[in-house]
């Protein structure tokens, strides 16, 4: 009766951060030579900490409401959804895309080498559509704005993100009001 299969996309944030770093630092400003980057990735950045730091801090990161990287995240998701819309399972069924990862980001990260966003091999990748841990430095509203740019309506299965809030932001009556406004904003996105 229900002839479909679901597929989850993992790594939106890491892919967008990596593409942005490559575009800016390798091909645009030419701060990092392609062969140097390849050597650094193969070495898991051992002996290349300065390259890793440039990758981590020299290009925008998804989750901070920066169109340069957020549009790359949207393009990655759109491309994957387009591919899955054309694909069929061995039984001829459609694929339904989910833009979330449950906890697969942990195991997937363990099996993944270093990436051009500055992530070391074996480290977790970002959870679902959240920013890579610690990279969303512009606050919850900026993270929501980045999320709003993604093609949620095209992901028929669902999409998800986790936002970590400093408990001091939601403490007391003013914090409760702040949290309520943030939740209302998220629902309207």
C-alpha positions, 0 to 999 in steps of 0.5 A: 500500500505504501510504496516508498522508501526513505533516505536521510541526508547527513552532513549538510553543514559540514559539506556547506562549510567545506565547500565555502572554505574551498571556494574562498581559501583555495580557489578564491583568495588562494591562501591554501594550495590544493596540494597542501590541503590534500596533504593536510587532509590525508594527515588528519591535520597532524603537522598542518594545524595552521591550515586547519585553523585557517579552514576553521576561521577563514571562511563563514560557517553555516548557522550564522545567517551568512548567505555565502555559506547558507546558500551552499547548504541549500544547494546541497540539500536541493541537489540531493532531493533532486537526485532522490526525486529521480531515483527509484528503489529496486521495487520501483518505489519513490524515495522520501527524503529526510533532512535529519540524522537521528544519531547516525552523525556520530557513527558516520563521523567516526568512519569519515576522514578529515574534511575541508571545514577543519573537522578532524577525522573520526569527529562527529559531523553536525547533527541533522540540519544543525550547525557543526558543534560550536560553529553557530556563534551568532546566536539562536536567531541567526541559526533560525535564519540559516535554517529558514533558507533550507528546502524543508518543504521539499523534504517530505519525510521531515527535517530537524535541528538542535539548538543549544541555548545557554541556560542564562538566556532562558532564566527567570521571567525575562528568559521565559519570554525570550524562549517563547518568542524564539519558539514562535519565530521557529514555528513561523519559519 
